[in-house]
């Protein structure tokens, strides 16, 4: 699922290709996806990488209830958890047509 100001190109394996547009300071967009543990054992996040070095944008990975996604979080056997990836325009940009590539990585063990 994704917000209206995102052009969704599709999924290649676990790579999601999209383009988001932020027109005004304070605008944001989000992508949400479900993590489904169809195994019979609990799994936990063993590694998490979130690009968050941009001075103009703020990135976050949160659950539906608003809690941050962090290393050690578990998905119990048979459980499904929805995660939201949010991008917020937080500081003025003095560059025309500013573009960026954003990414995150979650590893479950």
C-alpha positions as CSV (number, residue, x, y, z in Angstrom):
1,X,0.0,0.0,0.0
2,X,1.2,3.5,-0.6
3,X,-0.1,7.1,-0.4
4,X,-1.5,9.1,-3.4
5,X,1.7,11.1,-4.1
6,X,3.7,8.0,-4.9
7,X,4.1,6.5,-8.3
8,X,4.5,2.7,-7.8
9,X,6.5,0.8,-10.4
10,X,6.3,-2.6,-8.9
11,X,8.4,-5.2,-7.0
12,X,11.5,-7.0,-8.2
13,X,12.1,-9.7,-5.7
14,X,12.2,-7.7,-2.4
15,X,13.2,-4.5,-4.1
16,X,10.3,-2.0,-4.4
17,X,10.5,0.6,-7.1
18,X,8.6,3.8,-6.6
19,X,8.8,7.6,-7.0
20,X,7.4,10.0,-4.4
21,X,6.7,13.7,-4.8
22,X,6.9,16.2,-2.0
23,X,5.6,19.6,-3.1
24,X,5.5,21.6,0.2
25,X,7.6,21.7,3.4
26,X,5.9,19.3,5.8
27,X,4.6,17.0,3.0
28,X,5.2,13.3,3.5
29,X,4.5,10.0,1.9
30,X,4.5,6.4,3.2
31,X,4.7,2.9,1.9
32,X,3.3,0.1,4.1
33,X,3.9,-3.6,3.8
34,X,3.2,-6.7,5.8
35,X,5.9,-9.0,7.3
36,X,4.4,-12.5,7.5
37,X,6.0,-15.3,9.5
38,X,4.6,-18.4,7.9
39,X,7.0,-20.7,9.7
40,X,6.4,-22.5,13.0
41,X,9.2,-20.7,14.9
42,X,9.5,-17.0,16.1
43,X,11.9,-14.8,14.2
44,X,13.6,-11.6,15.2
45,X,15.2,-8.6,13.5
46,X,18.9,-9.3,13.5
47,X,20.0,-6.4,11.3
48,X,18.4,-3.1,10.4
49,X,19.8,-0.4,8.1
50,X,17.8,2.8,7.4
51,X,19.2,5.7,5.3
52,X,18.6,8.7,7.5
53,X,21.5,11.1,6.6
54,X,19.6,13.5,4.4
55,X,19.5,17.1,5.9
56,X,16.2,17.9,4.2
57,X,14.2,14.7,4.7
58,X,13.4,12.5,7.7
59,X,12.9,8.7,7.3
60,X,11.2,6.4,9.7
61,X,10.3,2.7,9.9
62,X,7.3,2.2,12.3
63,X,4.7,-0.4,13.1
64,X,0.9,0.4,12.7
65,X,0.8,1.3,16.4
66,X,3.5,3.9,16.0
67,X,6.3,2.1,17.7
68,X,9.7,2.3,15.9
69,X,11.1,-0.9,14.2
70,X,14.3,-1.9,16.1
71,X,16.8,-4.7,16.2
72,X,15.4,-7.5,18.4
73,X,11.8,-7.0,17.5
74,X,10.1,-10.4,16.9
75,X,7.4,-11.8,14.6
76,X,5.9,-14.8,16.3
77,X,5.2,-18.0,14.3
78,X,2.1,-17.4,12.2
79,X,2.0,-13.7,13.0
80,X,1.7,-10.8,10.5
81,X,3.0,-7.3,11.3
82,X,2.4,-4.2,9.2
83,X,5.4,-1.8,8.8
84,X,5.3,1.7,7.5
85,X,8.2,3.5,5.7
86,X,7.7,7.2,6.0
87,X,9.5,10.1,4.3
88,X,8.9,13.6,5.6
89,X,10.2,16.9,4.1
90,X,11.5,18.6,7.2
91,X,13.9,21.4,6.0
92,X,13.8,23.9,3.1
93,X,15.7,22.7,0.0
94,X,17.6,25.4,-2.0
95,X,18.3,23.1,-4.9
96,X,15.9,22.8,-7.9
97,X,14.5,19.3,-8.6
98,X,16.2,17.7,-5.6
99,X,16.3,13.9,-6.1
100,X,17.4,11.1,-3.9
101,X,17.4,7.4,-3.6
102,X,16.2,6.0,-0.3
103,X,16.6,2.6,1.1
104,X,16.2,0.4,4.1
105,X,17.2,-3.2,4.9
106,X,15.6,-5.6,7.5
107,X,17.1,-9.0,8.2
108,X,15.1,-11.6,10.2
109,X,16.8,-14.6,11.9
